[in-house]
Amino acid sequence: MDLKENKFYYAGEDMNFTVFSDYPCRARHVESIPLPITETPVDVYVIEPAANGEWIVVDQRNDGKSSLKFFLRKGEAFREYPSRDLPQPVKLQILQRVPKSPWNRERSWAA
């Protein structure tokens, strides 16, 4: 799946995301979804990569569970890749750029 097709959600501590990349990129707000249970809406974002960026990692958190999405540039698109399919140089670059991230403590994805 391409990064353009992904949406990322923010609703405080229960649902949020963090973006890491080799070059600064932009998270752009596209809409707010009202929820019937709470007064706080869910904000929806898309990520716009830098023109010269090669990779983006999104750490999505929902109800205390974290999941990572890895995107690599392929031409003009940013395609999602499973961590096991990332080239080793990219894995090492990610680990060097984001040493204090919560997922870096569990290096199993980088092996």
TATA-V256023 format. One record per pair of residues at least 24 apart in sequence whose C-alpha atoms are under 10 Angstrom apart, sorted by sequence separation. I is the first residue (numbers start at 0). GAP is how many residues later the second one is. If there is no record, write none. Layout:
BEGIN
I:GAP ; I:GAP
END
This chain:
BEGIN
8:24 ; 23:24 ; 24:24 ; 25:24 ; 48:24 ; 53:24 ; 54:24 ; 55:24 ; 83:24 ; 84:24 ; 85:24 ; 23:25 ; 24:25 ; 50:25 ; 52:25 ; 54:25 ; 82:25 ; 83:25 ; 15:26 ; 22:26 ; 23:26 ; 24:26 ; 82:26 ; 83:26 ; 14:27 ; 15:27 ; 21:27 ; 22:27 ; 23:27 ; 24:27 ; 81:27 ; 82:27 ; 83:27 ; 11:28 ; 14:28 ; 15:28 ; 16:28 ; 18:28 ; 20:28 ; 21:28 ; 22:28 ; 23:28 ; 24:28 ; 48:28 ; 82:28 ; 10:29 ; 11:29 ; 20:29 ; 22:29 ; 23:29 ; 48:29 ; 10:30 ; 11:30 ; 21:30 ; 22:30 ; 47:30 ; 9:31 ; 10:31 ; 11:31 ; 21:31 ; 22:31 ; 24:31 ; 9:32 ; 10:32 ; 20:32 ; 21:32 ; 22:32 ; 23:32 ; 8:33 ; 9:33 ; 10:33 ; 20:33 ; 21:33 ; 22:33 ; 7:34 ; 8:34 ; 9:34 ; 20:34 ; 21:34 ; 7:35 ; 8:35 ; 9:35 ; 19:35 ; 20:35 ; 21:35 ; 54:35 ; 67:35 ; 6:36 ; 7:36 ; 8:36 ; 19:36 ; 20:36 ; 53:36 ; 65:36 ; 66:36 ; 6:37 ; 7:37 ; 8:37 ; 18:37 ; 19:37 ; 20:37 ; 56:37 ; 65:37 ; 6:38 ; 7:38 ; 18:38 ; 19:38 ; 54:38 ; 55:38 ; 5:39 ; 6:39 ; 7:39 ; 17:39 ; 18:39 ; 19:39 ; 54:39 ; 5:40 ; 6:40 ; 17:40 ; 18:40 ; 4:41 ; 5:41 ; 16:41 ; 17:41 ; 18:41 ; 56:41 ; 67:41 ; 3:42 ; 4:42 ; 16:42 ; 17:42 ; 58:42 ; 2:43 ; 3:43 ; 15:43 ; 16:43 ; 17:43 ; 58:43 ; 2:44 ; 3:44 ; 15:44 ; 16:44 ; 58:44 ; 2:45 ; 3:45 ; 14:45 ; 15:45 ; 16:45 ; 2:46 ; 14:46 ; 15:46 ; 13:47 ; 14:47 ; 15:47 ; 12:48 ; 13:48 ; 14:48 ; 15:48 ; 12:49 ; 13:49 ; 14:49 ; 16:49 ; 18:49 ; 20:49 ; 7:50 ; 9:50 ; 11:50 ; 12:50 ; 13:50 ; 14:50 ; 15:50 ; 16:50 ; 17:50 ; 18:50 ; 19:50 ; 20:50 ; 7:51 ; 8:51 ; 9:51 ; 10:51 ; 12:51 ; 13:51 ; 14:51 ; 16:51 ; 20:51 ; 7:52 ; 8:52 ; 9:52 ; 2:53 ; 8:53 ; 2:66 ; 2:67 ; 2:68 ; 21:68 ; 1:69 ; 2:69 ; 0:70 ; 1:70 ; 2:70 ; 1:71 ; 21:71 ; 1:72 ; 20:72 ; 21:72 ; 3:73 ; 4:73 ; 20:73 ; 2:74 ; 3:74 ; 4:74 ; 5:74 ; 19:74 ; 1:75 ; 2:75 ; 3:75 ; 21:75 ; 0:76 ; 1:76 ; 2:76 ; 20:76 ; 21:76 ; 0:77 ; 1:77 ; 2:77 ; 19:77 ; 20:77 ; 0:78 ; 1:78 ; 19:78 ; 0:79 ; 1:79 ; 0:80 ; 19:81 ; 17:83
END
